[in-house]
Amino acid sequence: MAVPIQKMLDFSGKTVIVTGGRAGLGSGIAKRFAETGANVVITYRTENPAHPAAEVVAEIEKRGAKGLAIRTDVRDAARSREMIAKAAEVFGRVDMLVNNAGIYPHHDLLTVGEAEWDDMHQSNLRGAFFCAQAAANQMIRQGTGGAIVNILSINAFRPMADGLVYGSSKAGLEMVTRCMAFELGKYGIRVNAVAPGLIDAPGLDQNVPGWRERYSDRAPLGRIAQHVDIADVCIFCCSELSAWVTGETILADGGVMLAEAY
């Protein structure tokens, strides 16, 4: 008998970890998950008085869920394992991981140095893998399956100026997604990815003038994304609505990748 759809979106008793959840897209994803009834764990690398992690936890709890903030650095595999263990200790289990933590500076390919290359790939690729590895091991110990979602970017599939280092880190994570899905399916763990396009953010129009208009003109849906647009796709990937989907990347870009070349 099919499970009622309403029940598929009820994550009561389950725990989700959102890395990089202190601000930006990560905080939007975490707050949206709180509406599903899940216990929500956010991770953060540095504190920012303007956007304190405690504020996100308070917002999660205001929405009726239990929240927890853990300071860690995904570039350090040992600390990632400790973070997963802490989440499991507090809430009893880990059922879902959204690998959102990452960095996205632009680098000129003719001048980028080894340190910049390494930092990008350690944050976006290596860090995501070891978080997923630790989460997968916890899920296997629990024996009840789970879901992992990796946040990519449309720049994993199309180049942009000064985007080689960033794009290659996200393209690598796309293959990690497929390989992990292939290996972990036997444990009932699904692994998928979400690739957003341009997302609204404070200061967007000042920092990159014209991007909003150009993107909106090219996207068939005529606008840029809000945090909730991406969060809802992540929730779909973690829910039983996607029980038969693994190893896939969902382009959450408003259709901009369909834009005509000429």
C-alpha positions as CSV (number, residue, x, y, z in Angstrom):
1,M,0.0,0.0,0.0
2,A,1.3,3.4,-0.9
3,V,2.4,5.7,1.9
4,P,0.2,8.9,2.1
5,I,2.0,11.9,0.6
6,Q,1.5,13.9,3.8
7,K,3.4,11.2,5.7
8,M,6.2,11.3,3.2
9,L,6.9,14.9,4.1
10,D,6.7,14.3,7.9
11,F,10.3,13.9,9.2
12,S,9.3,13.7,12.8
13,G,11.9,11.7,14.8
14,K,14.5,12.0,12.0
15,T,17.7,14.1,12.0
16,V,19.1,16.2,9.2
17,I,22.5,17.9,9.1
18,V,23.0,21.0,7.0
19,T,26.6,21.9,6.6
20,G,27.4,25.6,6.2
21,G,24.0,26.4,7.8
22,R,24.9,29.6,9.7
23,A,24.0,31.9,6.9
24,G,23.0,32.2,3.2
25,L,21.5,29.2,1.4
26,G,22.4,26.8,4.3
27,S,20.4,28.7,6.8
28,G,17.4,28.8,4.4
29,I,17.6,25.0,3.9
30,A,17.9,24.4,7.7
31,K,14.9,26.6,8.5
32,R,12.7,25.0,5.8
33,F,13.6,21.5,7.1
34,A,12.4,22.6,10.5
35,E,8.9,22.8,9.0
36,T,9.0,19.0,8.3
37,G,9.4,18.2,12.0
38,A,13.0,17.0,11.7
39,N,15.7,17.6,14.3
40,V,18.0,20.1,12.5
41,V,21.8,20.3,13.0
42,I,23.7,23.1,11.4
43,T,27.4,23.4,11.1
44,Y,29.6,26.4,10.7
45,R,33.3,27.2,10.4
46,T,33.5,30.7,11.8
47,E,31.2,32.8,13.9
48,N,29.8,36.1,12.6
49,P,28.2,38.5,15.1
50,A,26.0,39.8,12.2
51,H,24.7,36.2,11.5
52,P,25.2,34.1,14.7
53,A,24.6,30.4,14.5
54,A,22.4,30.7,17.7
55,E,20.0,32.9,15.7
56,V,19.4,30.1,13.2
57,V,18.9,27.6,15.9
58,A,16.4,29.9,17.5
59,E,14.5,30.2,14.2
60,I,14.5,26.4,13.8
61,E,13.0,26.0,17.3
62,K,10.5,28.8,16.6
63,R,9.2,26.6,13.8
64,G,8.6,23.7,16.2
65,A,11.8,21.6,15.6
66,K,14.8,20.9,17.7
67,G,18.0,22.6,16.6
68,L,21.7,22.2,17.3
69,A,24.7,24.2,16.0
70,I,28.1,22.5,15.8
71,R,31.3,24.4,15.0
72,T,33.5,22.5,12.7
73,D,35.7,22.7,9.6
74,V,34.7,20.3,6.8
75,R,38.2,20.5,5.4
76,D,39.3,18.4,8.4
77,A,38.0,14.8,8.1
78,A,38.5,14.0,11.7
79,R,36.4,17.0,12.8
80,S,33.7,15.9,10.3
81,R,33.5,12.5,11.9
82,E,33.3,14.1,15.4
83,M,30.5,16.3,14.1
84,I,28.5,13.4,12.9
85,A,29.1,11.5,16.1
86,K,28.0,14.5,18.1
87,A,24.7,14.9,16.1
88,A,24.0,11.2,16.6
89,E,24.8,11.4,20.4
90,V,22.4,14.4,20.9
91,F,19.5,13.2,18.7
92,G,20.1,9.4,18.6
93,R,20.5,9.1,14.9
94,V,21.4,10.8,11.6
95,D,19.1,10.2,8.7
96,M,19.8,13.0,6.2
97,L,22.8,15.1,5.2
98,V,22.8,18.2,3.0
99,N,26.4,19.0,2.0
100,N,26.0,22.7,1.5
101,A,29.3,24.1,3.0
102,G,31.6,25.5,0.4
103,I,33.4,28.6,-1.0
104,Y,33.1,30.3,-4.3
105,P,35.7,32.9,-5.0
106,H,36.6,33.6,-8.6
107,H,40.2,32.9,-9.8
108,D,41.9,33.8,-13.0
109,L,43.2,30.5,-14.5
110,L,46.5,32.1,-15.6
111,T,47.4,33.4,-12.1
112,V,45.6,31.2,-9.6
113,G,48.0,29.7,-7.1
114,E,48.3,26.3,-5.5
115,A,46.9,27.5,-2.2
116,E,43.8,28.9,-3.8
117,W,43.3,25.7,-5.8
118,D,43.8,23.5,-2.8
119,D,41.5,25.5,-0.5
120,M,38.7,25.4,-3.0
121,H,38.9,21.7,-3.6
122,Q,39.4,20.9,0.1
123,S,36.3,22.9,1.0
124,N,34.0,22.0,-1.9
125,L,35.0,18.4,-2.8
126,R,37.2,16.8,-0.2
127,G,35.2,18.2,2.7
128,A,31.9,17.2,1.2
129,F,33.1,13.6,0.6
130,F,34.4,13.1,4.1
131,C,31.2,14.5,5.6
132,A,29.2,12.1,3.4
133,Q,31.5,9.2,4.3
134,A,31.0,9.8,8.0
135,A,27.3,10.2,7.6
136,A,27.0,7.1,5.5
137,N,28.9,5.0,8.2
138,Q,26.5,6.3,10.8
139,M,23.5,5.5,8.7
140,I,24.8,2.0,8.0
141,R,25.3,1.4,11.7
142,Q,21.6,2.4,12.3
143,G,20.5,0.0,9.6
144,T,17.5,2.1,8.4
145,G,18.9,3.8,5.3
146,G,19.2,7.5,4.7
147,A,19.6,10.3,2.2
148,I,22.6,12.5,1.2
149,V,22.2,15.6,-0.9
150,N,25.2,17.4,-2.3
151,I,24.8,21.0,-3.3
152,L,26.5,21.6,-6.7
153,S,26.1,24.5,-9.1
154,I,25.2,24.9,-12.8
155,N,28.9,25.8,-13.1
156,A,29.7,22.2,-12.7
157,F,28.3,21.8,-16.3
158,R,29.0,25.1,-18.0
159,P,32.0,27.4,-17.8
160,M,32.1,31.0,-16.7
161,A,34.8,33.6,-16.5
162,D,37.3,33.0,-13.7
163,G,35.2,29.9,-12.7
164,L,37.6,27.1,-13.6
165,V,38.6,26.3,-10.0
166,Y,35.1,26.5,-8.6
167,G,33.5,24.7,-11.5
168,S,36.0,21.8,-11.4
169,S,35.4,21.3,-7.6
170,K,31.6,21.1,-8.2
171,A,32.0,18.8,-11.3
172,G,34.1,16.5,-9.1
173,L,31.4,16.4,-6.5
174,E,28.9,15.4,-9.2
175,M,30.9,12.2,-9.9
176,V,31.2,11.6,-6.1
177,T,27.4,11.8,-6.0
178,R,27.0,9.1,-8.6
179,C,29.7,6.8,-7.2
180,M,28.4,7.0,-3.7
181,A,24.9,6.3,-4.9
182,F,26.2,3.2,-6.7
183,E,28.1,2.0,-3.7
184,L,25.6,2.8,-0.9
185,G,22.3,1.7,-2.5
186,K,22.6,-1.7,-1.0
187,Y,22.4,-0.1,2.4
188,G,19.2,1.8,1.5
189,I,21.1,5.1,1.3
190,R,20.2,7.4,-1.6
191,V,22.7,10.0,-2.8
192,N,21.6,12.9,-5.1
193,A,22.7,16.4,-5.9
194,V,21.0,19.7,-6.4
195,A,22.6,22.2,-8.8
196,P,21.3,25.8,-8.3
197,G,21.8,28.7,-10.6
198,L,21.9,32.3,-9.4
199,I,20.4,32.7,-5.9
200,D,19.2,35.9,-4.4
201,A,21.4,37.3,-1.6
202,P,21.9,40.6,0.3
203,G,24.2,42.8,-1.7
204,L,23.8,40.9,-4.9
205,D,22.9,43.9,-7.1
206,Q,25.8,45.9,-5.6
207,N,28.4,43.2,-5.8
208,V,27.5,42.0,-9.3
209,P,25.5,44.7,-11.0
210,G,23.3,43.4,-13.8
211,W,23.5,39.7,-13.0
212,R,19.9,39.6,-11.7
213,E,18.5,41.1,-14.9
214,R,20.7,39.1,-17.3
215,Y,19.9,35.8,-15.5
216,S,16.2,36.6,-15.3
217,D,16.1,37.4,-19.0
218,R,17.7,34.1,-20.0
219,A,15.8,31.8,-17.5
220,P,12.4,30.6,-18.9
221,L,10.9,31.1,-15.5
222,G,12.0,34.7,-15.6
223,R,13.7,35.2,-12.2
224,I,16.5,34.1,-10.0
225,A,16.1,31.6,-7.1
226,Q,15.1,32.3,-3.5
227,H,16.5,30.1,-0.8
228,V,13.2,28.3,-0.4
229,D,13.3,27.2,-4.1
230,I,16.5,25.2,-3.4
231,A,15.5,24.0,0.0
232,D,12.3,22.4,-1.3
233,V,14.3,20.4,-3.8
234,C,16.6,19.2,-1.0
235,I,13.5,18.2,1.0
236,F,12.2,16.2,-2.0
237,C,15.5,14.4,-2.3
238,C,15.4,13.5,1.3
239,S,11.8,12.4,1.4
240,E,10.1,9.2,0.3
241,L,8.8,11.1,-2.7
242,S,12.1,10.4,-4.2
243,A,12.4,6.8,-2.9
244,W,13.3,5.5,-6.5
245,V,15.8,8.3,-7.3
246,T,19.5,8.0,-6.6
247,G,22.7,9.1,-8.3
248,E,20.9,12.0,-10.0
249,T,21.6,15.8,-10.2
250,I,18.5,18.1,-10.3
251,L,19.2,21.4,-12.0
252,A,17.3,23.9,-9.8
253,D,18.0,26.9,-12.1
254,G,14.7,28.1,-13.4
255,G,15.6,26.6,-16.8
256,V,18.5,28.8,-17.5
257,M,20.6,25.9,-18.8
258,L,17.9,25.6,-21.6
259,A,18.7,29.1,-22.8
260,E,19.5,29.6,-26.5
261,A,23.1,30.0,-27.4
262,Y,22.3,32.7,-29.9
